[in-house]
Protein backbone atom coordinates (compact mmCIF):
# COMPACT_ATOMS: atom_id res chain seq x y z
CA UNK A 1 0.00 0.00 0.00
CA UNK A 2 1.36 3.40 -0.95
CA UNK A 3 0.46 6.51 0.98
CA UNK A 4 0.23 9.70 -1.03
CA UNK A 5 -0.54 13.13 0.34
CA UNK A 6 -3.59 14.89 -1.03
CA UNK A 7 -3.16 18.26 -2.72
CA UNK A 8 -4.37 20.07 0.40
CA UNK A 9 -2.01 18.08 2.64
CA UNK A 10 0.92 18.76 0.30
CA UNK A 11 0.12 22.48 0.21
CA UNK A 12 -0.14 22.54 4.00
CA UNK A 13 3.20 20.75 4.34
CA UNK A 14 4.92 23.26 2.05
CA UNK A 15 3.37 26.20 3.89
CA UNK A 16 4.52 24.76 7.22
CA UNK A 17 8.02 24.26 5.83
CA UNK A 18 8.24 27.88 4.70
CA UNK A 19 6.97 29.13 8.06
CA UNK A 20 9.33 26.88 10.01
CA UNK A 21 12.42 27.94 8.04
CA UNK A 22 11.57 31.63 8.20
CA UNK A 23 10.06 32.03 11.67
CA UNK A 24 11.23 29.10 13.82
CA UNK A 25 14.71 28.13 12.59
CA UNK A 26 16.31 31.48 13.59
CA UNK A 27 15.18 31.06 17.22
CA UNK A 28 15.61 27.29 17.66
CA UNK A 29 19.04 27.55 19.31
CA UNK A 30 17.88 30.29 21.67
CA UNK A 31 14.88 28.18 22.65
CA UNK A 32 17.21 25.35 23.61
CA UNK A 33 19.94 27.33 25.35
CA UNK A 34 17.62 29.62 27.33
CA UNK A 35 14.67 27.21 27.65
CA UNK A 36 12.71 30.00 25.96
CA UNK A 37 9.12 29.51 24.83
CA UNK A 38 8.43 31.84 21.85
CA UNK A 39 4.89 32.95 22.58
CA UNK A 40 4.85 35.39 19.66
CA UNK A 41 5.78 32.66 17.17
CA UNK A 42 3.20 30.33 18.71
CA UNK A 43 0.52 32.97 18.20
CA UNK A 44 1.59 33.40 14.55
CA UNK A 45 1.25 29.65 14.06
CA UNK A 46 -2.36 30.09 15.09
CA UNK A 47 -2.85 33.02 12.74
CA UNK A 48 -1.64 30.81 9.88
CA UNK A 49 -4.08 28.02 10.77
CA UNK A 50 -1.48 25.51 12.00
CA UNK A 51 -2.95 25.13 15.52
CA UNK A 52 -6.48 24.06 14.64
CA UNK A 53 -5.98 21.66 11.77
CA UNK A 54 -8.52 19.05 12.95
CA UNK A 55 -10.85 21.61 14.54
CA UNK A 56 -14.09 21.99 12.52
CA UNK A 57 -14.34 25.14 10.43
CA UNK A 58 -17.36 26.35 12.43
CA UNK A 59 -15.05 26.61 15.45
CA UNK A 60 -12.27 28.40 13.59
CA UNK A 61 -10.19 25.42 12.44
CA UNK A 62 -9.33 23.89 9.08
CA UNK A 63 -11.45 20.77 9.51
CA UNK A 64 -8.76 18.45 8.13
CA UNK A 65 -7.55 15.03 9.26
CA UNK A 66 -4.69 13.54 11.24
CA UNK A 67 -2.36 13.21 8.25
CA UNK A 68 -2.58 16.98 7.76
CA UNK A 69 -1.80 17.50 11.42
CA UNK A 70 1.18 15.16 11.19
CA UNK A 71 2.77 16.76 8.12
CA UNK A 72 2.74 20.14 9.88
CA UNK A 73 4.39 18.68 12.98
CA UNK A 74 7.04 16.98 10.83
CA UNK A 75 8.06 20.27 9.21
CA UNK A 76 8.18 22.11 12.54
CA UNK A 77 10.17 19.25 14.11
CA UNK A 78 12.83 19.47 11.42
CA UNK A 79 13.94 22.81 12.87
CA UNK A 80 12.58 22.61 16.44
CA UNK A 81 11.25 19.36 17.90
CA UNK A 82 10.57 21.31 21.10
CA UNK A 83 8.13 23.70 19.45
CA UNK A 84 6.59 20.77 17.56
CA UNK A 85 6.00 19.08 20.91
CA UNK A 86 4.20 22.13 22.29
CA UNK A 87 2.14 22.43 19.11
CA UNK A 88 1.26 18.73 19.32
CA UNK A 89 0.23 18.98 22.97
CA UNK A 90 -1.89 22.01 22.18
CA UNK A 91 -3.52 20.94 18.94
CA UNK A 92 -3.79 17.19 19.45
CA UNK A 93 -3.79 16.34 23.14
CA UNK A 94 -6.05 19.27 24.03
CA UNK A 95 -7.93 20.73 21.05
CA UNK A 96 -8.51 17.52 19.08
CA UNK A 97 -9.51 15.69 22.26
CA UNK A 98 -12.14 18.36 22.87
CA UNK A 99 -13.28 18.13 19.23
CA UNK A 100 -14.01 14.44 19.73
CA UNK A 101 -15.44 14.45 23.23
CA UNK A 102 -16.68 17.89 24.32
CA UNK A 103 -20.28 19.04 24.04
CA UNK A 104 -21.33 21.55 21.40
CA UNK A 105 -21.53 24.23 24.08
CA UNK A 106 -18.05 23.42 25.40
CA UNK A 107 -16.62 23.32 21.88
CA UNK A 108 -18.08 26.72 21.10
CA UNK A 109 -16.61 28.19 24.27
CA UNK A 110 -13.08 26.80 24.11
CA UNK A 111 -12.15 25.66 20.60
CA UNK A 112 -12.07 29.00 18.72
CA UNK A 113 -9.42 30.45 21.04
CA UNK A 114 -7.36 27.25 20.83
CA UNK A 115 -7.58 27.14 17.03
CA UNK A 116 -6.49 30.76 16.68
CA UNK A 117 -3.67 30.53 19.20
CA UNK A 118 -5.30 33.11 21.47
CA UNK A 119 -5.31 30.39 24.15
CA UNK A 120 -2.69 27.69 24.74
CA UNK A 121 -3.88 24.16 25.49
CA UNK A 122 -2.49 21.29 27.53
CA UNK A 123 -3.52 17.86 28.78
CA UNK A 124 -2.95 17.02 32.44
CA UNK A 125 -2.81 13.26 33.04
CA UNK A 126 0.57 12.17 34.45
CA UNK A 127 1.15 12.39 38.22
CA UNK A 128 4.20 11.88 40.46
CA UNK A 129 3.09 8.29 41.15
CA UNK A 130 1.13 7.62 37.96
CA UNK A 131 3.16 7.61 34.75
CA UNK A 132 2.94 4.52 32.57
CA UNK A 133 0.19 3.25 34.90
CA UNK A 134 -2.05 6.16 33.95
CA UNK A 135 -5.28 4.78 35.43
CA UNK A 136 -3.72 4.83 38.92
CA UNK A 137 -4.02 8.63 39.13
CA UNK A 138 -4.82 9.98 42.59
CA UNK A 139 -6.23 13.42 41.76
CA UNK A 140 -9.75 13.56 43.16
CA UNK A 141 -12.81 15.41 41.92
CA UNK A 142 -15.48 15.68 44.60
CA UNK A 143 -18.89 16.99 43.68
CA UNK A 144 -20.43 19.87 45.63
CA UNK A 145 -23.79 20.76 44.12
CA UNK A 146 -23.23 22.02 40.60
CA UNK A 147 -19.45 22.17 41.04
CA UNK A 148 -16.53 19.81 41.44
CA UNK A 149 -13.49 20.45 43.58
CA UNK A 150 -10.28 18.94 42.21
CA UNK A 151 -7.41 18.09 44.54
CA UNK A 152 -4.08 16.61 43.45
CA UNK A 153 -0.81 17.16 41.60
CA UNK A 154 0.03 16.65 37.94
CA UNK A 155 3.63 16.14 36.79
CA UNK A 156 5.58 16.44 33.50
CA UNK A 157 2.77 18.39 31.81
CA UNK A 158 3.79 19.77 28.41
CA UNK A 159 2.64 23.40 28.10
CA UNK A 160 1.53 23.27 31.74
CA UNK A 161 3.34 26.45 32.84
CA UNK A 162 1.85 28.52 29.99
CA UNK A 163 -1.50 26.82 29.30
CA UNK A 164 -4.75 28.78 29.37
CA UNK A 165 -7.00 25.74 28.89
CA UNK A 166 -6.28 22.33 30.43
CA UNK A 167 -7.98 18.99 29.91
CA UNK A 168 -7.59 17.35 33.32
CA UNK A 169 -8.26 13.77 34.43
CA UNK A 170 -9.41 13.08 37.99
CA UNK A 171 -11.16 10.31 39.90
CA UNK A 172 -14.78 10.99 40.72
CA UNK A 173 -15.28 7.47 42.15
CA UNK A 174 -11.98 5.87 43.27
CA UNK A 175 -13.75 2.62 44.21
CA UNK A 176 -14.45 1.97 40.52
CA UNK A 177 -10.78 2.19 39.52
CA UNK A 178 -10.34 3.03 35.84
CA UNK A 179 -14.11 3.39 35.43
CA UNK A 180 -14.20 6.07 38.11
CA UNK A 181 -12.14 8.57 36.10
CA UNK A 182 -13.70 11.72 34.65
CA UNK A 183 -12.33 14.49 32.44
CA UNK A 184 -12.65 18.23 33.07
CA UNK A 185 -11.85 21.48 31.27
CA UNK A 186 -9.95 23.71 33.68
CA UNK A 187 -9.10 27.32 32.73
CA UNK A 188 -5.88 28.81 34.02
CA UNK A 189 -7.75 31.30 36.19
CA UNK A 190 -9.77 28.62 38.03
CA UNK A 191 -9.70 29.16 41.78
CA UNK A 192 -7.40 26.64 43.44
CA UNK A 193 -5.19 26.01 40.39
CA UNK A 194 -1.49 26.88 40.35
CA UNK A 195 1.77 26.03 38.61
CA UNK A 196 4.16 24.94 41.35
CA UNK A 197 7.26 24.87 39.16
CA UNK A 198 8.65 24.62 35.66
CA UNK A 199 10.91 21.62 35.05
CA UNK A 200 14.46 21.74 33.67
CA UNK A 201 14.83 19.04 31.01
CA UNK A 202 17.66 17.30 29.14
CA UNK A 203 16.03 18.05 25.80
CA UNK A 204 12.88 19.56 24.29
CA UNK A 205 13.98 22.78 25.93
CA UNK A 206 11.77 25.72 25.02
CA UNK A 207 8.71 23.50 25.30
CA UNK A 208 7.52 24.37 28.82
CA UNK A 209 6.97 21.40 31.13
CA UNK A 210 5.58 21.82 34.60
CA UNK A 211 4.17 20.52 37.83
CA UNK A 212 0.56 21.59 38.41
CA UNK A 213 -1.30 21.75 41.71
CA UNK A 214 -5.04 21.59 42.29
CA UNK A 215 -6.12 22.63 45.78
CA UNK A 216 -9.89 22.33 46.03
CA UNK A 217 -9.87 23.71 42.49
CA UNK A 218 -13.41 24.74 41.59
CA UNK A 219 -14.73 23.48 38.26
CA UNK A 220 -18.42 23.81 37.29
CA UNK A 221 -20.32 20.72 36.21
CA UNK A 222 -20.72 22.32 32.79
CA UNK A 223 -16.96 21.81 32.25
CA UNK A 224 -16.99 18.07 32.82
CA UNK A 225 -16.31 16.35 29.49
CA UNK A 226 -18.84 13.57 28.97
CA UNK A 227 -20.60 11.67 31.74
CA UNK A 228 -19.02 10.86 35.07
CA UNK A 229 -16.77 7.83 34.89
CA UNK A 230 -16.21 7.96 31.14
CA UNK A 231 -12.81 9.61 31.35
CA UNK A 232 -10.91 6.37 30.73
CA UNK A 233 -12.48 6.09 27.25
CA UNK A 234 -11.48 9.68 26.51
CA UNK A 235 -7.99 8.93 27.86
CA UNK A 236 -7.30 5.73 25.94
CA UNK A 237 -8.61 6.89 22.58
CA UNK A 238 -6.65 10.10 23.05
CA UNK A 239 -3.44 8.21 23.78
CA UNK A 240 -3.71 6.23 20.54
CA UNK A 241 -4.27 9.36 18.45
CA UNK A 242 -1.46 11.09 20.35
CA UNK A 243 1.00 8.29 19.55
CA UNK A 244 0.12 8.27 15.86
CA UNK A 245 0.29 12.04 15.41
CA UNK A 246 3.39 12.61 17.56
CA UNK A 247 5.26 10.03 15.47
CA UNK A 248 5.72 12.94 13.08
CA UNK A 249 8.21 14.56 15.45
CA UNK A 250 10.86 11.80 15.28
CA UNK A 251 10.18 11.50 11.55
CA UNK A 252 10.99 15.20 11.21
CA UNK A 253 14.17 14.76 13.24
CA UNK A 254 15.32 11.95 10.96
CA UNK A 255 14.48 13.86 7.78
CA UNK A 256 16.58 16.83 8.88
CA UNK A 257 19.50 14.66 9.98
CA UNK A 258 19.52 12.72 6.71
CA UNK A 259 19.32 15.80 4.47
CA UNK A 260 22.16 17.54 6.30
CA UNK A 261 24.29 14.38 6.36
CA UNK A 262 23.85 13.81 2.62
CA UNK A 263 24.90 17.37 1.89
CA UNK A 264 27.94 17.07 4.15
CA UNK A 265 28.97 13.71 2.64
CA UNK A 266 28.89 15.28 -0.84
CA UNK A 267 31.03 18.26 0.20
CA UNK A 268 33.45 17.16 2.93
CA UNK A 269 36.84 15.89 1.77
CA UNK A 270 39.28 13.66 3.65
CA UNK A 271 42.20 11.68 2.27
CA UNK A 272 41.76 13.43 -1.06
CA UNK A 273 38.15 12.44 -1.71
CA UNK A 274 34.58 13.17 -0.67
CA UNK A 275 33.62 11.25 2.46
CA UNK A 276 30.47 10.14 0.63
CA UNK A 277 32.76 7.75 -1.28
CA UNK A 278 33.68 5.89 1.91
CA UNK A 279 31.64 2.71 2.19
CA UNK A 280 31.14 3.00 5.95
CA UNK A 281 29.64 6.47 5.49
CA UNK A 282 27.47 5.15 2.67
CA UNK A 283 26.24 2.37 4.96
CA UNK A 284 25.24 4.87 7.64
CA UNK A 285 23.37 7.00 5.10
CA UNK A 286 21.54 3.95 3.76
CA UNK A 287 20.49 2.90 7.28
CA UNK A 288 19.34 6.44 8.08
CA UNK A 289 17.21 6.42 4.94
CA UNK A 290 15.72 3.03 5.79
CA UNK A 291 14.87 4.19 9.31
CA UNK A 292 13.22 7.35 7.99
CA UNK A 293 11.16 5.70 5.27
CA UNK A 294 10.00 2.76 7.38
CA UNK A 295 9.04 5.09 10.23
CA UNK A 296 7.15 7.40 7.92
CA UNK A 297 5.19 4.50 6.42
CA UNK A 298 4.34 3.17 9.88
CA UNK A 299 3.21 6.66 10.84
CA UNK A 300 0.89 6.95 7.84
CA UNK A 301 -0.48 3.47 8.58
CA UNK A 302 -1.13 4.50 12.19
CA UNK A 303 -2.79 7.77 11.18
CA UNK A 304 -5.12 5.86 8.87
CA UNK A 305 -5.82 3.31 11.60
CA UNK A 306 -6.76 5.78 14.34
CA UNK A 307 -9.01 7.68 11.96
CA UNK A 308 -11.06 4.46 11.69
CA UNK A 309 -10.61 2.88 15.13
CA UNK A 310 -9.29 4.87 18.07
CA UNK A 311 -9.45 1.90 20.47
CA UNK A 312 -6.83 -0.29 18.79
CA UNK A 313 -3.34 0.26 20.23
CA UNK A 314 -1.26 -1.75 17.79
CA UNK A 315 -0.60 0.58 14.85
CA UNK A 316 -0.06 3.77 16.84
CA UNK A 317 2.11 2.16 19.52
CA UNK A 318 4.25 0.46 16.87
CA UNK A 319 4.69 3.66 14.87
CA UNK A 320 5.84 5.81 17.78
CA UNK A 321 8.09 3.12 19.24
CA UNK A 322 9.86 2.48 15.94
CA UNK A 323 10.15 6.16 14.97
CA UNK A 324 11.33 7.38 18.38
CA UNK A 325 14.06 4.78 18.76
CA UNK A 326 15.14 5.25 15.14
CA UNK A 327 15.35 9.03 15.55
CA UNK A 328 17.76 8.72 18.48
CA UNK A 329 19.91 6.38 16.40
CA UNK A 330 19.78 8.58 13.30
CA UNK A 331 20.67 11.74 15.24
CA UNK A 332 23.73 10.00 16.72
CA UNK A 333 24.76 8.73 13.26
CA UNK A 334 24.48 12.29 11.93
CA UNK A 335 26.87 13.42 14.68
CA UNK A 336 29.27 10.61 13.73
CA UNK A 337 29.21 11.52 10.03
CA UNK A 338 29.94 15.16 10.84
CA UNK A 339 32.76 14.18 13.20
CA UNK A 340 34.05 16.92 15.48
CA UNK A 341 31.77 19.48 13.85
CA UNK A 342 28.77 17.31 14.67
CA UNK A 343 29.67 17.33 18.35
CA UNK A 344 29.72 21.12 18.50
CA UNK A 345 26.65 23.15 19.41
CA UNK A 346 27.09 25.25 16.26
CA UNK A 347 25.23 22.46 14.44
CA UNK A 348 21.82 21.17 15.57
CA UNK A 349 22.60 17.47 15.91
CA UNK A 350 23.37 17.29 19.62
CA UNK A 351 20.12 19.19 20.26
CA UNK A 352 18.18 16.87 17.97
CA UNK A 353 19.68 13.83 19.73
CA UNK A 354 18.63 15.15 23.14
CA UNK A 355 15.18 16.03 21.83
CA UNK A 356 14.71 12.62 20.20
CA UNK A 357 15.17 10.73 23.46
CA UNK A 358 11.97 12.10 24.97
CA UNK A 359 9.83 10.31 22.39
CA UNK A 360 11.00 6.98 23.82
CA UNK A 361 9.54 8.05 27.18
CA UNK A 362 6.47 10.20 26.52
CA UNK A 363 3.01 8.92 25.50
CA UNK A 364 3.85 5.68 27.28
CA UNK A 365 7.42 4.42 27.32
CA UNK A 366 8.75 2.17 24.57
CA UNK A 367 8.48 -0.73 26.99
CA UNK A 368 4.79 -0.08 27.71
CA UNK A 369 4.02 0.36 24.02
CA UNK A 370 5.60 -3.00 23.25
CA UNK A 371 3.39 -4.62 25.88
CA UNK A 372 0.31 -3.04 24.31
CA UNK A 373 1.26 -4.33 20.87
CA UNK A 374 2.06 -7.86 22.10
CA UNK A 375 -1.13 -8.17 24.15
CA UNK A 376 -3.26 -7.04 21.23
CA UNK A 377 -1.49 -9.53 18.95
CA UNK A 378 -2.00 -12.38 21.42
CA UNK A 379 -5.67 -11.59 21.93
CA UNK A 380 -8.11 -12.11 24.83
CA UNK A 381 -6.59 -13.53 27.99
CA UNK A 382 -3.28 -11.73 27.57
CA UNK A 383 -4.44 -8.17 28.29
CA UNK A 384 -3.71 -8.07 32.01
Secondary structure, DSSP 4 states (H G I P E B T S, - for coil): ------HHHHHHHHHHHHHIIIIIGGGHHHHHHHT---HHHHHHHHHTTTT-TTS-GGGTS----HHHHHHHHHHHHHH-HHHHHHHHIIIIIIIIHHHHHS-HHHHHHHHHHHHHTSS-EEEE--BTTBSSSGGG---EEEEETTEEEEEEEEEEEETTTT-SEEEEEEES-GGGGGGGEEEEEEETT-TTEEEEEE---SS-TTS-EEEEEEEEEEEEGGGEESSTT-HHHHHHHHHHHHHHHHHHHHHHHHHHHHHHHHHHHHH-EETTEEGGGSHHHHHHHHHHHHHHHHHHHHHHHHHHHHHH-SS--HHHHHHHHHHHHHHHHHHHHHHHHHHHHHHSTTSSHHHHHHHHHHTTTSSS-HHHHHHHHHHHHH-TT---
